[in-house]
Each structure stands twice: as structure tokens, then as C-alpha cells.
Amino acid sequence: MSRSHEYSTGVVPRSYYWIGAALVLIAAFCFACKGVLVKLAYQYQIDAISLVALRMLFSLPFYVLAALRLSRQQTNIRLTLPQWGYLSLMGIVGYYFASYFNFLGLVYITASLERVLLFIYPTFVLLMGAFFFGRRITRLQYGALALTYLGIVLAFVPNVDTGEQKDLFWGAFWVIVSGIVYAVYLVGSDRIIPVVGSQKFTCYAMIAATVPTVVHAVVENGFTLFSFPAPVYYISLIMALFVTVLPTFMLAEGIKRVGSGNTSIIASIGPIFTIVLATVVLGEQIDLLQMTGTLLVLAGVVLVGWKGKK
């Protein structure tokens, strides 16, 4: 039986799902590398907005080419001017503001703590849905929220007396703000993604976000984006390819193959990847209490995503 016949008759081979799961897992690993790479770049005295701008600039050609390819497909839908404006706004919120706040937080706190704090954004999505759209929160979800925030406390407290963070509370503040802003992006993008498709939306959103990011960098530092040491550009290129472009497309394909619910469960291993990488590459220390808190956060987030999908 040919593959095309299998798909046309509704019989999908098991390998189709396994490939999807593998893509999600690889994407989660790539995203987990971000904090470690940012920390490595900060060793060369680059500021947050310049690093975000370099990441966006190196990513831009790939998203432009992908957008051109997608726009030539027969299924391409032409957007109205208000739709273009809304899509651009969502891109700026999700990939300029959220990224900048996140990179700013990493100036002050460790990569492992940053990843745990950022990973609670699904709880913000849940709360926004309840507050703005009247969506009911179930008892299980309330329990998941309590579990998640208890985990945050357990993961956070051991960092208070360590010397690894320059300004723990300030860094945590920016990372949490980044998570809130990203949740706004996710909630807001629900209106436009069904119209244009997830891949096309990602391309256009990234392109739109590049403009204010570069403008911000120029206003803050002048035309100094290409005056940093060579390792900064190697790291920025790696971030563009392996922490931005490839994982976004792999994640989109993984969601198509295994569904958003399974994707959220598989991707929840991301903070564990970050903790291992931060320990091995950066020499960051994590104790039993922090690991327990991290696992509670992951459990709570998985419950929020699983129940929401159901």
C-alpha cells in the first residue's frame, strides 16, 4: 500500500507520529539552548537589545524566503490592511517585547532559573482566558496553578542567598514580564493564525518584529551592531539558526503530526534540558529543592495544557 493511499484512506503510519514527536523533542532542546547561548554572549560585554537585534537580523533572510515560498502556494490567502496591522502588532508583542524582556532578565539571573520562570506562561494564558473571555477554570486547573506556583517558590528560594545572580528579583521580574507578554501574544494570535496558517503567521510576525528591534538597538547604541568581538556573531548566528528558525518550523510540523496537547507534554522537558546544559556548559549549580520545584512547575504546566486540550 502506498503512503499516499494510506493517507487518503485515513490510515496514518505510526512513523508519522513518531517523527512528529521527535521534531517536537528536538525543537524543545533547541529552545532550551537559548539561555545558555545568551549567557555565553554576555561574556563579551554585549547588551540585551543588541543581542536580540543580531538574532533577528540573522534570522530574517530565512523567514523572508519561507514567507515568499508560502505566499506562492495556491492556498495563499490575501490579508486585508487591518489583518496585516493586527498580525504585525502580534509579532512585535511576541518577538520584540517578549524577547527583549527575556534577554534583559538573563543579564541578572541564571539560565536555569530563567527557563523555569519563563515556562509558567501557560498559566498566564489560562488566567487571561478566564479573565477576558469568561472561560471556566476547573478544579483540576486550580490545582495545577497551585502546583505550578508552589514549584516556582521552591525553585526560587534557594537562589536568594547565592552569588550567581547580580540582581535576583530584578531579573526574575523581567523574565516574568516576558512570560506575561508572551501569553498576551499567544492569546491574541488565536484570532489570526486560523486565517493565515501557523507557519506563514510565524514568518510575517518575525519579519514585523525585526524592524522595531533594530530601531531600538540603533537608538540605544548607535550604529554599533557590527563592532562586537567575532564570537558574538558566531553565537548570534547559532541562535538564529538553531534556536529560532529551525525549531519554530519543527514545532509547527510537530503540532500538525501529534497535536497541540501532545506537543505541550513533550516540550515540557525543555527546562530540564536547560538545567543540564547550564550545569555542564556554564557551571551553574542546582540543588535538590530547586530540582523539586522545577518538577512541580513542569507537572502543573502539563496539567494545565492537558486539561485545556481535553
Summary of the structure (lengths in Angstrom):
residues: 310
radius of gyration: 19.7
end to end distance: 33.4
largest distance: 63.3
contacts: 1068
relative contact order: 0.21
helix: 80%
strand: 0%
